[in-house]
Amino acid sequence: MNRVRLERSEKAITKFRENNKEFFGELMFLLHKYRDYYFNKKRFSLNYRCLFRIITDRTREGDTDNILYNQMKEDVEKIRNKYEYIFNDFSAIVKRHVDMDGNGYNMLVRLMYGESVDYILQETDMEETKRQRLRFDVITNLMDVFNEEKNGYFSDGIAKNIFITNFIIQSENYDYNTLSKLNAASHNQGKLSFVVSAIDSIKSTILEECDFTNADTMETSFETTGKPLIADSILNHPDYKSEVIHLEETVNAMMQEIDDLERKNSEIYEKLRKLLAINGKKNSMDLQIYSNIQKANSKKIMEIESVLDSPYFGRVDFKEDNSDEFESFYIGKVGFLQGLKYGVIDWRMPIASVFYECENGRATYEAPDGDGTFSGDVKLKRQYTIKDAQLISFTDDVIADKIASTLKRVDSKGQESIKDDVISDPVLVEKLKRNSDKRLKDIIETIRKEQNKIIRQPLNKVLVVQGVAGSGKSTVGLHRISYILYNNKKIDPRNILVVAPNKVFLDYIIDLLPNIDAKGVIQLTFEQLALDIIGTDLNILKDEKVEFFLSMPEGNLYQFLKDAIIGVSKFKGALSFITLVKYIIDKKTNEIISSLKDVSLFGGKFKISRYEQLRYLEGDIPLNNKIKNLKQAINYKVKEFIKQQELFRNIVELSKEENISFLNKYLKELKPVKPISVYKELFEDDHVHKTLYKNRYFSLVSQYTLKMLNSGCVEREDLAALCYIKYKIDGISSKHKYMHIFVDEAQDLSPLEFVILNLVSENNSMTIMGDINQGINFHRGIDSWEELINDIYSDLEPEYFEILNSYRSTKEIVEFSNKLVSKNLPKAKPVARDGEKPTIEKFSSIEDGIRKVIKMIKYYQENGCQTIGILAKKESECRDIYSALEELKDDFENINLIDETVDEYNGGISIVPIVMSKGLEFDAVILWNASDENFSDTDFDLKILYVAVTRPMHYLHILYKDNITVHLKDFTCRNIDSN
């Protein structure tokens, strides 16, 4: 939590506590009641942190079975019920001021005990789990020091020393020498020595973990002030003072806005309380209006507070062609209105495009609501590093944009391309040097021109984007969603769909959408979407086709089975399958028509002819809707007839019952059809068999599919066909319609799956991203984007883009991976970020290979790597590696095996089959056994290999047994073979 926000948080919570002492007294009692369990080191998750989760409705599933947990929850509920209004306000304050960046536990301890926690950690960029672990150790031991009530620890002398120590820590004066003197003078050296050693340990860890350019200077800075360093390069800059003043004015204006909004919320709160006290819920309209205003104010407060530590990241000086003067625009993550003009421009506003697209002193942006295009001159583009509301550094790009775009745009008029070998942007390079995290991060500050073009395309378009590995495809697609939501306020986030390759990838991106103001967007795999559309619980067999391709030795049998599997999968996913579905639906319709007969009831007094019934089966509407309309029409006509006859008492009761019974029997035969039964009938139909007898795989497809369906199972390849059948017989429900669809790893979808996505699109708005180079699910995926553009979506006139810049990996890794790209496909352009060359090492046995894996893990961790991917071709290899490393779990923390059963990505050391690693990135990658036996001379193995070597950001190490694969045989890299 940054310094500015921390001061405001403490002030707000302290004020609230003073006004609600009774409530806090009871809450304090709970903290003491469960204090003893807090010190149980075996399970510390049920402690104050757990209580805080209960208070703020953030419980975890693993806690709910514990007796103590349930008792705590019951106690908290009593307080919630007793102090409902106070609690709601308290919860809002805690969530707003405390829980914004993971410091909720610390602030709760500070709130209840008035004691300090060491906030030196806030200045670091170390991995969050490690930071939390260090922080937890500090808090635990400081609590021992400050709160132990036995053995005379609180004698006057020690209490005084504790108070002074606490003051030093809290005031951010990390004077190590002073702490040492206090330690020597204390009555209990064992206790206070921890404080000193903890500070020393944390300080050392910070210096080790962080990428400081001058560790000695930084250490001195921490020992004296605890503040981040200001870069020497800007101190003598002519704009330095004016920039500092502007930043201070912006922060002050933001803080004033927060104060004003909080004051308004307090006034609304009082009005709400008075309304409820006087009239209860009778003034529901007024209550709703006030409540909505309060929510809007609270949301704005949270937005502003989220950027107080860094209100903006860029500036562009721009003059429109019809203007005489340049105007400075400051670009930030959140827009901020100062008076009648924007003090900070939201990055999603049209004018912000100038910052991202300026080139050679010129820039253009599209006006809101399609009011035209504006062009002008750019005098300055400036990028800032701001931390804790303090200007650390800034970098200028005067007039010329030195970074050439590598965007290609293809339409009916032809193709245009601008190329450059290497991207050289110091700010971008510095960002890319940082280690990976277990969650995908935003790129708002470093969006490139070619990425910006895609993000800002109009809503009602289909975009097809070929992006090389590491080009930020996923991130660009998600930022486009944020842009769409910001500029189309009427679109509900729940009307936007993200289609991802697997659940692990969904977990990987889960934090990014809320962080870029796109919370609530629906995120599904295609399997999940299909099951939702079909509306029936289906047993989907595990897709082992790729694993078969990976593991079975080559030969005649392998080739036959491979061709058969591809044939079956391609057949079910082809556009031609639509013709078969239409045929079988027409057949079912004709069967229903044949079953119709003239209906005569009540002695011939009521008649509805077969011809009249046929009218309800006409038209281009779903089959089951036709059946439903027919049955409703007959029922309605009969009921109206009975009403009329009963009015004149022309029918006896018995006659009525007999005729209704006959009618019900007739209508019962008009049964709605089900997707599974239609799908099954398709493969049983003689006409279909005769039509497709020339298809060498249809007989195999038919036998295999019927056997599978009869056992109650389906495969991934069956889902698109079942969805299309569902569409033809029931239509697509409005709840399955989306205003925008983002498809990631789109090369792995079949043509029929793309048809289904178009059916759930409300307005033909899609962003389709992928990389043909990574098309390893070739048994069902598309082979080229032309197939999508010219055939599947030809009526939608998609626009095609290429992103050739690779931002993930070092220049050495990009150049290495480019050698694995097919000649007819585009190669990646690296960023000017140097690193170690990829290394190749031979191992003699599995045991020797594991030893080398362990050696490399230790090496990478010593070099600051927080995420390490161990990638293997086969799942069985991953399981073996995981078992071997599990025995060393005392040496390595956070070891995870990722397969199709796993839903979460937890960072750390991940052992992953290559096919499941797409979309993920790691600080370092160890590729297991790239031997010629494991990776043969096939296009499939080439693509698998390409996916693996494009995952690392900083380091790549390749292990192999016996002989290296032919794909890597002639590669120039650092060979460290020791055998």
Rosetta blueprint (number, residue, H / E / L):
1 M L
2 N L
3 R H
4 V H
5 R H
6 L H
7 E H
8 R H
9 S H
10 E H
11 K H
12 A H
13 I H
14 T H
15 K H
16 F H
17 R H
18 E H
19 N H
20 N L
21 K H
22 E H
23 F H
24 F H
25 G H
26 E H
27 L H
28 M H
29 F H
30 L H
31 L H
32 H H
33 K H
34 Y L
35 R H
36 D H
37 Y H
38 Y H
39 F L
40 N L
41 K L
42 K L
43 R L
44 F L
45 S L
46 L L
47 N L
48 Y H
49 R H
50 C H
51 L H
52 F H
53 R H
54 I H
55 I H
56 T L
57 D L
58 R L
59 T L
60 R L
61 E H
62 G H
63 D H
64 T L
65 D L
66 N L
67 I H
68 L H
69 Y H
70 N H
71 Q H
72 M H
73 K H
74 E H
75 D H
76 V H
77 E H
78 K H
79 I H
80 R H
81 N H
82 K H
83 Y L
84 E H
85 Y H
86 I H
87 F H
88 N H
89 D H
90 F H
91 S H
92 A H
93 I H
94 V H
95 K H
96 R H
97 H H
98 V L
99 D L
100 M L
101 D L
102 G L
103 N L
104 G H
105 Y H
106 N H
107 M H
108 L H
109 V H
110 R H
111 L H
112 M H
113 Y H
114 G L
115 E L
116 S L
117 V L
118 D L
119 Y H
120 I H
121 L H
122 Q H
123 E H
124 T L
125 D L
126 M L
127 E L
128 E H
129 T H
130 K H
131 R H
132 Q H
133 R H
134 L H
135 R H
136 F H
137 D H
138 V H
139 I H
140 T H
141 N H
142 L H
143 M H
144 D H
145 V H
146 F H
147 N H
148 E L
149 E L
150 K L
151 N L
152 G L
153 Y L
154 F L
155 S L
156 D H
157 G H
158 I H
159 A H
160 K H
161 N H
162 I H
163 F H
164 I H
165 T H
166 N H
167 F H
168 I H
169 I H
170 Q H
171 S L
172 E L
173 N L
174 Y L
175 D L
176 Y H
177 N H
178 T H
179 L H
180 S H
181 K H
182 L H
183 N H
184 A H
185 A H
186 S L
187 H L
188 N L
189 Q H
190 G H
191 K H
192 L H
193 S H
194 F H
195 V H
196 V H
197 S H
198 A H
199 I H
200 D H
201 S H
202 I H
203 K H
204 S H
205 T H
206 I H
207 L H
208 E H
209 E H
210 C L
211 D L
212 F L
213 T L
214 N L
215 A H
216 D H
217 T H
218 M H
219 E H
220 T H
221 S H
222 F H
223 E H
224 T H
225 T L
226 G L
227 K L
228 P L
229 L L
230 I L
231 A L
232 D H
233 S H
234 I H
235 L H
236 N L
237 H L
238 P L
239 D L
240 Y H
241 K H
242 S H
243 E H
244 V H
245 I H
246 H H
247 L H
248 E H
249 E H
250 T H
251 V H
252 N H
253 A H
254 M H
255 M H
256 Q H
257 E H
258 I H
259 D H
260 D H
261 L H
262 E H
263 R H
264 K H
265 N H
266 S H
267 E H
268 I H
269 Y H
270 E H
271 K H
272 L H
273 R H
274 K H
275 L H
276 L H
277 A H
278 I H
279 N H
280 G L
281 K L
282 K L
283 N L
284 S H
285 M H
286 D H
287 L H
288 Q H
289 I H
290 Y H
291 S H
292 N H
293 I H
294 Q H
295 K H
296 A H
297 N H
298 S H
299 K H
300 K H
301 I H
302 M H
303 E H
304 I H
305 E H
306 S H
307 V L
308 L L
309 D L
310 S L
311 P L
312 Y L
313 F L
314 G E
315 R E
316 V E
317 D E
318 F E
319 K E
320 E E
321 D L
322 N L
323 S L
324 D L
325 E L
326 F L
327 E E
328 S E
329 F E
330 Y E
331 I E
332 G E
333 K L
334 V L
335 G L
336 F E
337 L E
338 Q E
339 G L
340 L L
341 K E
342 Y E
343 G E
344 V E
345 I E
346 D E
347 W L
348 R L
349 M L
350 P H
351 I H
352 A H
353 S H
354 V H
355 F H
356 Y H
357 E H
358 C L
359 E E
360 N L
361 G L
362 R E
363 A E
364 T E
365 Y E
366 E E
367 A L
368 P H
369 D H
370 G H
371 D L
372 G L
373 T E
374 F E
375 S E
376 G E
377 D E
378 V E
379 K E
380 L E
381 K E
382 R E
383 Q E
384 Y E
385 T E
386 I E
387 K E
388 D L
389 A L
390 Q E
391 L E
392 I E
393 S E
394 F E
395 T E
396 D E
397 D E
398 V E
399 I L
400 A L
401 D L
402 K L
403 I L
404 A L
405 S L
406 T L
407 L E
408 K E
409 R E
410 V E
411 D E
412 S L
413 K L
414 G E
415 Q E
416 E E
417 S E
418 I L
419 K L
420 D L
421 D L
422 V L
423 I E
424 S L
425 D L
426 P H
427 V H
428 L H
429 V H
430 E H
431 K H
432 L H
433 K L
434 R L
435 N L
436 S L
437 D L
438 K L
439 R L
440 L L
441 K L
442 D L
443 I L
444 I H
445 E H
446 T H
447 I L
448 R L
449 K H
450 E H
451 Q H
452 N H
453 K H
454 I H
455 I H
456 R L
457 Q L
458 P L
459 L L
460 N L
461 K L
462 V E
463 L E
464 V E
465 V E
466 Q E
467 G E
468 V L
469 A L
470 G L
471 S L
472 G L
473 K H
474 S H
475 T H
476 V H
477 G H
478 L H
479 H H
480 R H
481 I H
482 S H
483 Y H
484 I H
485 L H
486 Y H
487 N H
488 N L
489 K L
490 K L
491 I L
492 D L
493 P H
494 R H
495 N H
496 I E
497 L E
498 V E
499 V E
500 A E
501 P L
502 N L
503 K H
504 V H
505 F H
506 L H
507 D H
508 Y H
509 I L
510 I L
511 D L
512 L H
513 L H
514 P H
515 N H
516 I L
517 D L
518 A L
519 K L
520 G L
521 V L
522 I E
523 Q E
524 L E
525 T E
526 F H
527 E H
528 Q H
529 L H
530 A H
531 L H
532 D H
533 I H
534 I H
535 G L
536 T L
537 D L
538 L L
539 N E
540 I E
541 L L
542 K L
543 D L
544 E L
545 K H
546 V H
547 E H
548 F H
549 F H
550 L H
551 S H
552 M L
553 P L
554 E L
555 G L
556 N H
557 L H
558 Y H
559 Q H
560 F H
561 L H
562 K H
563 D H
564 A H
565 I H
566 I H
567 G H
568 V H
569 S H
570 K H
571 F H
572 K H
573 G H
574 A L
575 L L
576 S H
577 F H
578 I H
579 T H
580 L H
581 V H
582 K H
583 Y H
584 I H
585 I H
586 D H
587 K H
588 K H
589 T H
590 N H
591 E H
592 I H
593 I H
594 S H
595 S H
596 L L
597 K L
598 D L
599 V E
600 S E
601 L E
602 F L
603 G L
604 G L
605 K L
606 F E
607 K E
608 I E
609 S L
610 R H
611 Y H
612 E H
613 Q H
614 L H
615 R H
616 Y H
617 L H
618 E L
619 G L
620 D L
621 I L
622 P L
623 L H
624 N H
625 N H
626 K H
627 I H
628 K H
629 N H
630 L H
631 K H
632 Q H
633 A H
634 I H
635 N H
636 Y H
637 K H
638 V H
639 K H
640 E H
641 F H
642 I H
643 K H
644 Q H
645 Q H
646 E H
647 L H
648 F L
649 R L
650 N L
651 I L
652 V L
653 E H
654 L H
655 S H
656 K H
657 E H
658 E H
659 N H
660 I H
661 S H
662 F H
663 L H
664 N H
665 K H
666 Y H
667 L H
668 K H
669 E L
670 L L
671 K L
672 P L
673 V L
674 K L
675 P H
676 I H
677 S H
678 V H
679 Y H
680 K H
681 E H
682 L H
683 F H
684 E H
685 D L
686 D H
687 H H
688 V H
689 H H
690 K H
691 T H
692 L L
693 Y L
694 K L
695 N L
696 R L
697 Y L
698 F H
699 S H
700 L H
701 V H
702 S H
703 Q H
704 Y H
705 T H
706 L H
707 K H
708 M H
709 L H
710 N H
711 S L
712 G L
713 C E
714 V E
715 E L
716 R H
717 E H
718 D H
719 L H
720 A H
721 A H
722 L H
723 C H
724 Y H
725 I H
726 K H
727 Y H
728 K H
729 I H
730 D H
731 G L
732 I L
733 S L
734 S H
735 K H
736 H H
737 K L
738 Y E
739 M L
740 H E
741 I E
742 F E
743 V E
744 D L
745 E L
746 A H
747 Q H
748 D H
749 L L
750 S L
751 P H
752 L H
753 E H
754 F H
755 V H
756 I H
757 L H
758 N H
759 L H
760 V L
761 S E
762 E L
763 N L
764 N L
765 S L
766 M E
767 T E
768 I E
769 M E
770 G E
771 D L
772 I H
773 N H
774 Q H
775 G L
776 I L
777 N L
778 F L
779 H L
780 R L
781 G L
782 I L
783 D L
784 S L
785 W H
786 E H
787 E H
788 L H
789 I H
790 N H
791 D H
792 I H
793 Y L
794 S H
795 D H
796 L H
797 E L
798 P L
799 E E
800 Y E
801 F E
802 E E
803 I E
804 L L
805 N E
806 S E
807 Y L
808 R L
809 S L
810 T L
811 K H
812 E H
813 I H
814 V H
815 E H
816 F H
817 S H
818 N H
819 K L
820 L L
821 V L
822 S L
823 K L
824 N L
825 L L
826 P L
827 K L
828 A L
829 K E
830 P E
831 V E
832 A L
833 R L
834 D L
835 G L
836 E L
837 K L
838 P L
839 T E
840 I E
841 E E
842 K E
843 F E
844 S L
845 S L
846 I H
847 E H
848 D H
849 G H
850 I H
851 R H
852 K H
853 V H
854 I H
855 K H
856 M H
857 I H
858 K H
859 Y H
860 Y H
861 Q H
862 E H
863 N L
864 G L
865 C L
866 Q L
867 T E
868 I E
869 G E
870 I E
871 L E
872 A E
873 K L
874 K L
875 E H
876 S H
877 E H
878 C H
879 R H
880 D H
881 I H
882 Y H
883 S H
884 A H
885 L H
886 E H
887 E L
888 L L
889 K L
890 D L
891 D L
892 F L
893 E L
894 N L
895 I E
896 N E
897 L E
898 I L
899 D L
900 E L
901 T L
902 V L
903 D L
904 E L
905 Y L
906 N L
907 G L
908 G E
909 I E
910 S E
911 I E
912 V E
913 P E
914 I H
915 V H
916 M H
917 S L
918 K L
919 G L
920 L L
921 E L
922 F E
923 D E
924 A E
925 V E
926 I E
927 L E
928 W L
929 N L
930 A L
931 S E
932 D L
933 E L
934 N L
935 F L
936 S L
937 D L
938 T L
939 D H
940 F H
941 D H
942 L H
943 K H
944 I H
945 L H
946 Y H
947 V H
948 A H
949 V H
950 T L
951 R L
952 P E
953 M E
954 H E
955 Y E
956 L E
957 H E
958 I E
959 L E
960 Y E
961 K E
962 D L
963 N L
964 I E
965 T L
966 V H
967 H H
968 L H
969 K L
970 D L
971 F L
972 T L
973 C L
974 R E
975 N E
976 I L
977 D L
978 S L
979 N L
